[in-house]
Amino acid sequence: MTRKRVIALSLACIFSFITLFSSQNVTYAFGVGSQQKDDECCSHTSLLINNGFTAHLNMYYELLAEKYTPEYVNAWREISKEQAVLKKKISEAMKNGELMHGDVIDQDWYKKHEELQTLFVQAVEQRNEKALRKVLPKVFQQQKDLNKMYKERLAMIK
């Protein structure tokens, strides 16, 4: 199989997976939220699904960056690595009682995220390369902004 076909097949599989979970709450996709209950079984299941989802999502964004905005591949890798570390720290702080289960992510961010995801999904569904080249850097910047919010939230406990 050629590299193009492998990438196309990978993108199709990942997009199908994301579509399957698209009805899930945004906080569920990012793994840090205030609405999760402390039920041990459910948290364990959420953690397993969330880790898999995050891995798929990160690979999906990386593949899109490689194809449409190669100049952002390294930036995305750094953003996603940093985000994984920050999410782990927030989760540990919540478990230790250092951080109360409050809103970690600003509601304004959710609103902007929803608007940007609408544009992103439209570009993907239409296979609009020009739109993808335009929206991917915005998606990456939004994730960078999310990392900043995570850092600010963690700074509150120090």
Salt bridges, closest charged atoms under 4 A:
GLU62 OE2 - ARG77 NH2 2.87
GLU66 OE1 - ARG3 NH2 3.94
GLU66 OE2 - ARG77 NH2 3.67
GLU82 OE2 - LYS151 NZ 2.61
ASP108 OD2 - LYS112 NZ 3.34
GLU129 OE1 - ARG133 NH2 3.50
